[in-house]
């Protein structure tokens, strides 16, 4: 195995230079706000501040699924947080999520003192319990759903911050790091493939928040949509995950949720902000640019 550096860690680590890579401009070893910036507030009780990354897509899909089921209280305003510009370090966003990561949700259903919810898995569970949907009530089935939900929360960092970072974003290639995380991602895909060989959905026969949490990350990976790493990881081997990913991708609510706060891909697939169901027909970037 090639050794790309002679770096020897110092006794005490100090932050004295940018670390390079695609996101070096927003990386820092301390928390808290860097500037004053209030969050906007729309007309609905649910206010979402996010970006169309896999973690953001989880929540917009969840909200669209709830609306599709007839839960009118799930109407929401989705505001775009451009993390590459550091908007997550504004004072208003830090108040909503002290960890400065998207997504963050404020629920004003009970007045002007909102309930704040951060971490995508926590938001999914909060909404599922608030509306009594997409999470099983049977104790055994609920335990299965919760187990897979938390599996995703613990596993996805190996896919994103591990494999994705070192394979696609790091300033230079490190064989050891890429091998380490490629091995783990393939193991995780095998876990899902074995599960989905015996079950239509992740937690059983019914579609749940476990599917909503896992699909944006691992569904995107097996469809070759992430990090340009599909061939490298030979994702076509995971046929049961592909079957599941394709089925979920056809759901109308999933297709809508994937558009919200999206800033890449075809212009017709990008709905930067969502304040009304009609925005899907009138406010996508292709239509806005045509008007301009």
N, C-alpha and C positions, 0 to 999 in steps of 0.2 A: 504494500500500500504506500502511495506517495505521501511524503510529508511536506506540506506547503508552507510551513512556518517554523521558525526557531523560537517562537514566543515562549517566554517563561513568566508565569504569573508573578507579579510582585507580592510582597507580604501583605500590603494594603492596597486595595483597588481604588483608584481615583478617576473621576470623569474629567479628562483634560483635553479630549479631542473628539471630533465626530467619528462615529464608528463606520461610516460608509454605508452603502446599500441604498435601496430604493426609498426607505422611510427614515433615513438618518435625520432629516430635518425636524421630525416630531418626536424623536426618542430622547428621553431624559430620565435621570434616576430619582426624581422627586415628583410628588403629587401636587395637587392644588391648581388654582387658576393662574394663568399668565396674563390675562387681560380682562377688563370689564366688558361683558357682552350679555345683555338680557336675552332670554329665550322668547321667541314669538309665541302667541297664543291664539288659537283659532276658535271656532264656534262650538266645537263638540267637547263633551267632557273628557274624552280620551285624546291626549296630546302625545304624539310620538316624535322623537328626535332621533334620526337614524340615517343610514346610508345603505344602499343595496348590496352589501356584502352578504355572505352566507348567514352571518348572525342577524343582520338586519332583515333579511328575507324571511327568516323564521317568524318574526312578529307580524309582518305585513300579510303573509300567508294566513296566519292564525286569525287575524282580524277579518280578512276577506272570507275565510271559511265561516266564521261566526255570522257575518252579514248574510252569506248565502243560506244559512240555516234559519234566517228570519230574526236574529237578535239585533233589533234596531239600536239598542244601547251600545253596540260595538262600533257605531259610526265614529270616525276618527279624523283628526288632522295629522298628516305626516309631513314633518319639516326636514329638509335636507341638512345634514351636518357633514361638511367636507373635511374629513379627517386629515387629508394631505395638506390642508391649509391651517391645521391646528384649531379648528373651531370647537373641538371637544374640550379645549382648555379655557374656554370662556367661562366667566363666573356663573352665568345662569346654568350652563350645562354641568359644571362641577357640582352645583347645588342639587341637580337632578341625579347625577351619578358621580360620587367622589372618586371613582376609579377612572373617569374620563375615557370610557369606552362606549361605543354605540352597541345596541340601542338603549335608549332610556325612555320610560313612559311616565307621564304624570296623569293621574286620574282625578278629575275635578267633580266627580259624580256627587260628592257630598258638600260642595261649596268651594270657596276660594282657598281652602287649605288642602292642597292635593295630597293624595297618596303617591309617593314616588316608588317606582319599581325599576331596578336595574339588574343586569345580567339576563341574557336572552332566555335561558331556561326558567328563571324565576318569573319572567314576564309571561311565558307560555302557561305556567302553572297558575299564576294569578288570574289570567283571563279565563282559563278553563274552569276554575273554581267559581269565579264571579258569575259566569254565564251557565254553569252546569253542563258543559259540553266538551267533547273530545278528550275526556279522561274517564276511564272506567270507574264505576262505583263498587263493583264486586271486589272484595279485598284482594283476592289472588290476582285478578286481572290488573287491578290498580298497581299492585306491587311490581308486576311484570313491566307495566308502562313506565313507572318511576325508575325502575332499574335501567331500562334502555335510555330514558331521558338523561339520567346522570352518567350513563356510559358515554353518551355523546359529549357531554360537558367536559368529561375527563379525557376523552380520546382525541377530539378534534384539534387541540393544540399540537399534537404530533403531526397532523396533516398540514395545518396552516403555519403556525410558528416554527415547526420543525422542518418537514419536507418542503413545504412551499417556500419558506424563507431561504433555506440553503440551496435548493435546486434552482429557484427563479430569481430571487431578490438579493442575495448576498453579493458583495462587491467582487468576490473571487470564489472559485469552486473548491470545496474541501471534501475530498473523497470520503473520509471517515464520517463526517456529518451527514452527507447525502446517503451513504450506505446505511447508516444507523436509522435514519428516519424513513427511508424507502422501505426497509425491512419492517418497520413498525406499521406503516400505512398498509402494506400488503397483508400483514397479519390481521389488522382491523377489518380490511375488506373481506378477508376470509371468514372472520367472525360473522359479519353480516351475511355473507353468501350462504354459510351453513344455516343460519337462522331462517333466512328467507327461502331456503329449500324446503322448509317444513311449515312455513306460515305465510299467508298472503301479505300481511302487514307486519311491522316490527313487533308489536305487542300481542298479536293474535289475528283474529278474523276481522277486527274493526280498525279503521283508520283513527289514529290518536295523535296527541302532541308528541309522542315518540317519533312518529314518521315525520311530522312537521319540523322537528329539531334536526333529525339526521339527514333528511333529503337534500337540503341546500349544500351541505358539505360533501357527503359521500355519493349522492345522486349526481352532483356536478362532476365529481371525480371520475366515476365510471363512464360518464358520457363524454369525457375528454374535454371538459370545459374549464379546467382549472390548471394553472401553472404550466400549460403545454406539456404536461407530464404523463399523458395517457399512454403513449407508446412506450415510454421508459418503464412504466409500471405494468404494462401489458394488462390494462384494465378490462379488456374484452373477455378475460378468463372468468370474470365474476358474473356469470349469466343470470343468476337469480337476483342479484342486486340491480342489474340492468333492467330486468323485467319489472321489478318494483319501481325503479326510478321512472321508467316510461309510463307506467300506470298513473303515478302521482302527477307527473308533468302534464297529463291530459286534463286534470281537474280545472274547471274554469276559475275557481278561486285561487288556485296556485298560479295560474297564468297571470291573473291580475296582480297578486301579491308580489310576484317576481319583478313587475314593472315599477313598483313604487320605490322612490328614492334611488332609482337606477341611473347611473351616469356613464355607462359604457354600453357598447353594442349598437345595434341599429337604432336610429332615432325614434322609430315608431314603438320601440320597446322601452323607452325612457320616459317615465313620469316623475319628474324631479320632486314635485310636491303633490300631495293628494289631500283635497279638502272636501270632496264630494264625489259620489259614485260617477257622476257625469264627466268627471275630469279624464277618465280613461278614453272618452270619445273626443274631447276637445283640447286637452292640455298636454298631450305628449309632445316631445321635442320636434318631431317632423311637422306637426300642425302649427306649433308656435313659430318655427322658423319660416314656414310658408306664409304666415300672416305678416311676419316682419319684412 
